Amino acid sequence: DHTWTVDGDGASAWLFGGTGADGPLDDLWRYDLTSDTWQRVERGDGPSARFGHVAVWLVGVGLVIWSGQAGSDFFNDLWALDPVSETWTRLPDGGAVPAARYGSCGAIGPDDRLWISHGFAHSGRFDDTRAYDFGAGQWTDIVPTGERPIKRCLHDCLWTPDGRFLLYAGQTDAEPALADLWSLDPASATWTPQPQPEPEARQLYAMASLGATAFVFGGADEERHPLDSLFLLDLDDASWREAQPEGASPAGRSGATLIADPSRDRLLLLGGIGDDDSLGDLWQLDLGR
């Protein structure tokens, strides 16, 4: 329930928030992808401690944090970290501002807007999709035509190379884990369920994309047991296949973060929640491509 976000030039990955032994965290760390070393960043005034938030990187803006939860409080504030000065700025939020929530998802679209979808708060789960324009400081409610993915949280989303917004899995009140995959065409605001067979249902998994492939690791199944499987999703045809990496592999977990490091042709997996406790380990998968 922390976030770990690669910067625009692929040199560093920025870790923010999550949950520690004493509750929600507000610390900020930079991981150097060349030297594989950590450096704590003195954060100053910025977003409060939280977990289950959304984090993205936009060139020219920096690290963007939105939403999240701490105790009984849910957030819908929007912050940006300038990576040069390492200072936070609270961003304006006009227009159709989304309700406070946690367990949502977000990704920067081809239009350089932050697109978010679904999530959870005291009032229940959401099924809305909204986009934030950084230049105008305005939110827009993307009202779909026709069917939309059911209300959910603890899912993830990404943009495909051909400009579609994908939303995958998560959980609802009735179903502790989902397995569906949806595609949103932003031009027509139409959601389409993808017919391909999916991996087993899961929530709170880790996902990263590299080129036309998305990688999904772990999560929790319908019995809330941690999973240790790795699946590859072809973003061109929405087909899945399970990977079988050689050698040692991470224990099953939910709530981890997965990042792609294309310069070194690898994935990095950090932390999560195992069978009995929180995890702080870091794993590398060489893709050999």
JOPEQUI-V483254 format. One record per residue. N is the residue number from 0. PHI is phi in radians with two decimals (999 if undefined). Layout:
{{N PHI} {N PHI}}
This chain:
{{0 999} {1 -1.57} {2 -2.22} {3 -2.47} {4 -2.19} {5 -1.37} {6 -1.35} {7 -1.16} {8 -1.76} {9 1.24} {10 -1.58} {11 -2.46} {12 -2.22} {13 -1.88} {14 -1.76} {15 -2.42} {16 1.21} {17 1.87} {18 -2.20} {19 -1.97} {20 -1.07} {21 -1.82} {22 2.07} {23 -1.08} {24 -1.97} {25 -2.26} {26 -1.40} {27 -2.23} {28 -2.27} {29 -1.99} {30 -1.82} {31 -1.41} {32 -1.34} {33 -1.49} {34 -1.66} {35 0.94} {36 -2.27} {37 -1.76} {38 -2.43} {39 -1.33} {40 -1.84} {41 -1.20} {42 -1.48} {43 1.11} {44 -1.34} {45 -2.84} {46 -1.07} {47 -1.24} {48 -0.98} {49 -2.95} {50 -2.43} {51 1.14} {52 -1.62} {53 -1.85} {54 -2.37} {55 -2.44} {56 -2.12} {57 -2.21} {58 -1.03} {59 1.60} {60 -2.03} {61 1.94} {62 -1.39} {63 -1.98} {64 -2.05} {65 -2.47} {66 1.20} {67 2.05} {68 -2.51} {69 -2.57} {70 1.06} {71 -1.64} {72 -1.69} {73 -1.97} {74 -2.16} {75 -2.37} {76 -1.36} {77 -2.23} {78 -2.24} {79 -2.28} {80 -1.82} {81 -1.35} {82 -1.25} {83 -1.43} {84 -1.48} {85 0.96} {86 -2.13} {87 -1.65} {88 -2.33} {89 -1.34} {90 -1.54} {91 -1.17} {92 -2.41} {93 -1.68} {94 1.37} {95 -1.47} {96 -1.14} {97 -1.20} {98 -1.12} {99 -1.03} {100 -2.96} {101 -2.34} {102 1.13} {103 -1.54} {104 -2.47} {105 -2.73} {106 -2.75} {107 -1.41} {108 -1.49} {109 -1.05} {110 -1.57} {111 1.11} {112 -1.68} {113 -1.49} {114 -1.80} {115 -2.15} {116 -2.72} {117 1.13} {118 2.28} {119 -2.54} {120 -2.64} {121 -0.97} {122 -1.30} {123 2.17} {124 -1.59} {125 -1.97} {126 -2.32} {127 -1.53} {128 -2.27} {129 -2.39} {130 -2.28} {131 -1.94} {132 -1.65} {133 -1.21} {134 -1.21} {135 -1.56} {136 1.17} {137 -2.22} {138 -1.66} {139 -2.18} {140 -1.45} {141 -1.55} {142 -1.50} {143 -1.35} {144 -1.64} {145 1.48} {146 -1.19} {147 -2.42} {148 -1.04} {149 -1.10} {150 -0.99} {151 -2.88} {152 -2.58} {153 1.02} {154 -2.01} {155 -2.57} {156 -2.60} {157 -2.77} {158 -1.78} {159 -1.51} {160 -1.02} {161 -1.65} {162 1.54} {163 -1.88} {164 -1.79} {165 -1.78} {166 -2.24} {167 -2.31} {168 1.00} {169 1.93} {170 -2.64} {171 -2.23} {172 -1.02} {173 -1.45} {174 -2.18} {175 -1.19} {176 -2.68} {177 -2.05} {178 -2.30} {179 -1.47} {180 -2.24} {181 -2.17} {182 -2.17} {183 -1.88} {184 -1.52} {185 -1.17} {186 -1.19} {187 -1.76} {188 0.95} {189 -2.05} {190 -1.55} {191 -2.31} {192 -1.23} {193 -1.59} {194 -1.44} {195 -1.15} {196 -1.03} {197 -1.87} {198 -1.10} {199 -1.03} {200 -1.00} {201 -2.79} {202 -2.40} {203 0.92} {204 -1.58} {205 -1.93} {206 -2.47} {207 -2.54} {208 -2.19} {209 -2.52} {210 1.12} {211 -1.71} {212 -2.24} {213 -1.89} {214 -1.98} {215 -2.15} {216 -2.14} {217 1.15} {218 1.83} {219 -2.10} {220 -1.52} {221 -1.13} {222 -1.66} {223 1.14} {224 -1.46} {225 -1.21} {226 -1.82} {227 -2.20} {228 -1.51} {229 -2.14} {230 -2.09} {231 -1.95} {232 -1.94} {233 -1.34} {234 -1.35} {235 -1.44} {236 -2.11} {237 1.06} {238 -1.64} {239 -1.97} {240 -2.61} {241 -1.53} {242 -1.63} {243 -2.21} {244 -1.08} {245 -1.40} {246 1.40} {247 -1.13} {248 -2.50} {249 -1.13} {250 -1.15} {251 -0.99} {252 -2.89} {253 -2.10} {254 1.22} {255 -1.44} {256 -2.12} {257 -2.21} {258 -2.21} {259 -1.75} {260 -2.16} {261 -1.11} {262 -1.11} {263 -1.99} {264 0.92} {265 -2.62} {266 -1.96} {267 -2.18} {268 -2.06} {269 -2.24} {270 1.14} {271 2.10} {272 -2.17} {273 -1.63} {274 -1.09} {275 -2.12} {276 -2.78} {277 -1.24} {278 -2.04} {279 -2.21} {280 -1.41} {281 -2.22} {282 -2.11} {283 -2.06} {284 -2.04} {285 -1.36} {286 -1.44} {287 1.05} {288 -1.77}}
